């Protein structure tokens, strides 16, 4: 009887081992432009967020910002899916009020200024299906030059007297998008 239980247990163990291997999930390798998020406030101790953006972080890898975010063309702000920005309170971009909610964030890069665009389009890949008629707000913002070159596209927020600035940086390109409360 003990011998029978042992053989049954071993047979069951082998069956389970092979069934797990046959049904194992195929996991992808790391994305070449990993997804990231930035928020304000950035501290997890502060539970009341004003804004959060989710975006992918492409790297220059010897290329120029102009190659990856061409001038005078709508760019998805990052890689892969268009960046999505969530406002937890109503804010303003320029003179336009943006109601609390989730939107896509695009830009149109140019040499000395970028146009920031908040759009109602969601769950879009890149900017291929961008539709100007879905814009909620637009603001032209000057480009400045950073001292340090950033290999990976990056976004960070900081407090301003009237709200927050969302800083976009890549290579030596710097753009500060002002959101007022």
C-alpha positions as CSV (number, residue, x, y, z in Angstrom):
1,X,0.0,0.0,0.0
2,X,2.8,2.4,0.9
3,X,4.5,1.5,-2.4
4,X,1.4,2.3,-4.4
5,X,0.9,5.7,-2.6
6,X,4.6,6.6,-3.4
7,X,4.2,5.7,-7.1
8,X,1.0,7.6,-7.3
9,X,2.6,10.7,-5.7
10,X,5.6,10.5,-8.0
11,X,3.4,10.1,-11.1
12,X,1.2,13.0,-10.0
13,X,4.3,15.2,-9.4
14,X,5.7,14.4,-12.9
15,X,2.3,15.1,-14.5
16,X,2.1,18.5,-12.7
17,X,5.7,19.4,-13.7
18,X,5.0,18.7,-17.4
19,X,1.6,20.4,-17.4
20,X,3.1,23.6,-16.0
21,X,5.9,23.5,-18.6
22,X,3.5,23.0,-21.4
23,X,1.2,25.8,-20.2
24,X,4.0,28.2,-19.2
25,X,3.5,31.8,-20.2
26,X,5.8,33.3,-22.8
27,X,7.2,36.5,-21.3
28,X,8.6,39.2,-23.5
29,X,12.1,40.6,-23.2
30,X,12.5,44.1,-21.7
31,X,11.1,46.8,-24.0
32,X,13.8,48.9,-25.7
33,X,11.9,52.0,-24.7
34,X,10.7,51.2,-21.2
35,X,7.5,52.6,-19.9
36,X,7.8,55.1,-17.1
37,X,5.6,57.6,-15.2
38,X,6.1,61.0,-13.6
39,X,3.7,62.8,-11.2
40,X,3.3,65.9,-9.1
41,X,3.7,65.7,-6.3
42,X,6.2,62.9,-6.8
43,X,6.3,61.8,-3.2
44,X,4.3,58.8,-2.3
45,X,3.7,60.4,1.1
46,X,1.5,63.0,-0.5
47,X,-1.6,61.1,-1.6
48,X,-3.3,64.0,-3.4
49,X,-1.8,64.1,-6.9
50,X,-2.4,67.0,-9.3
51,X,-1.0,65.3,-12.4
52,X,0.5,62.0,-13.6
53,X,1.9,61.2,-17.1
54,X,2.7,57.7,-18.4
55,X,5.1,57.5,-21.3
56,X,7.9,55.4,-22.9
57,X,11.5,56.4,-22.7
58,X,13.4,56.1,-26.1
59,X,17.1,56.5,-26.1
60,X,19.3,58.4,-28.5
61,X,21.9,55.7,-29.1
62,X,23.9,57.9,-31.4
63,X,20.9,59.5,-33.1
64,X,19.7,63.1,-32.8
65,X,16.5,64.3,-31.2
66,X,15.5,65.7,-34.6
67,X,15.8,62.2,-36.1
68,X,13.4,60.7,-33.5
69,X,11.1,63.6,-33.0
70,X,11.1,65.4,-36.4
71,X,10.4,69.1,-36.7
72,X,6.9,70.2,-37.8
73,X,5.3,66.8,-37.2
74,X,3.1,65.7,-34.4
75,X,5.1,63.5,-32.0
76,X,3.7,61.1,-29.4
77,X,6.1,62.3,-26.6
78,X,8.2,59.2,-26.1
79,X,7.9,55.9,-27.9
80,X,5.3,53.2,-28.5
81,X,1.8,54.4,-27.4
82,X,1.1,58.1,-27.1
83,X,1.8,59.5,-23.7
84,X,-1.2,59.7,-21.5
85,X,-1.6,62.4,-18.9
86,X,-4.1,62.4,-16.1
87,X,-5.2,65.6,-14.3
88,X,-6.8,64.9,-10.9
89,X,-8.1,68.5,-10.7
90,X,-9.0,71.1,-13.4
91,X,-5.9,72.9,-14.7
92,X,-5.2,75.5,-17.4
93,X,-2.7,75.2,-20.3
94,X,-2.3,78.8,-21.4
95,X,-5.9,80.3,-21.3
96,X,-7.6,76.9,-21.8
97,X,-9.2,75.1,-18.9
98,X,-8.6,71.3,-19.0
99,X,-11.2,69.4,-17.0
100,X,-9.9,66.6,-14.6
101,X,-9.5,63.4,-16.5
102,X,-7.2,61.4,-18.8
103,X,-5.9,62.7,-22.1
104,X,-3.2,62.0,-24.7
105,X,-0.2,64.4,-24.8
106,X,1.5,65.2,-28.0
107,X,3.9,67.9,-29.2
108,X,5.0,69.5,-32.5
109,X,8.8,70.0,-32.2
110,X,10.4,73.0,-33.9
111,X,14.0,74.4,-33.5
112,X,13.1,77.2,-31.2
113,X,9.7,76.2,-29.8
114,X,7.4,73.2,-29.3
115,X,3.7,73.1,-29.4
116,X,2.2,71.2,-26.5
117,X,-1.1,69.4,-27.3
118,X,-3.7,67.9,-25.0
119,X,-6.1,65.6,-26.9
120,X,-9.1,63.5,-26.0
121,X,-7.7,60.6,-28.1
122,X,-6.8,57.7,-25.8
123,X,-5.2,54.3,-26.3
124,X,-3.5,55.3,-29.5
125,X,-0.2,53.9,-30.9
126,X,2.2,56.6,-31.8
127,X,0.8,59.7,-33.4
128,X,-0.3,58.0,-36.7
129,X,-4.0,58.4,-35.9
130,X,-3.7,61.9,-34.4
131,X,-6.8,64.1,-35.1
132,X,-6.5,67.8,-34.6
133,X,-10.2,68.1,-34.1
134,X,-9.8,66.2,-30.8
135,X,-7.5,68.8,-29.3
136,X,-8.6,70.2,-26.0
137,X,-5.7,72.7,-25.6
138,X,-2.5,73.8,-27.4
139,X,0.3,76.1,-26.2
140,X,3.5,77.1,-27.9
141,X,6.5,76.9,-25.6
142,X,10.1,78.1,-26.1
143,X,12.9,75.5,-26.2
144,X,15.9,76.0,-24.0
145,X,19.3,74.1,-24.0
146,X,20.4,72.0,-21.0
147,X,24.0,71.8,-19.9
148,X,23.9,68.0,-19.6
149,X,22.8,65.7,-22.4
150,X,20.1,63.1,-21.5
151,X,20.4,59.8,-23.3
152,X,16.9,58.7,-22.5
153,X,13.8,60.9,-23.0
154,X,12.7,62.1,-19.6
155,X,9.8,63.9,-17.9
156,X,9.8,65.6,-14.5
157,X,7.6,68.0,-12.6
158,X,8.3,70.9,-10.3
159,X,6.1,73.4,-8.4
160,X,5.6,76.9,-9.8
161,X,4.0,79.9,-8.1
162,X,0.8,79.3,-10.2
163,X,0.8,75.5,-10.6
164,X,3.4,73.1,-11.9
165,X,5.8,72.8,-14.8
166,X,6.2,69.6,-16.7
167,X,9.8,69.4,-18.0
168,X,10.6,67.4,-21.1
169,X,14.2,66.7,-21.7
170,X,16.2,64.8,-24.3
171,X,19.7,65.3,-25.5
172,X,20.2,69.0,-24.6
173,X,16.6,70.0,-25.6
174,X,14.6,71.3,-22.7
175,X,10.9,72.3,-22.8
176,X,8.9,73.4,-19.7
177,X,5.1,73.0,-20.1
178,X,3.3,75.3,-17.6
179,X,0.0,74.1,-16.0
180,X,-1.8,76.6,-13.8
181,X,-4.3,75.9,-11.1
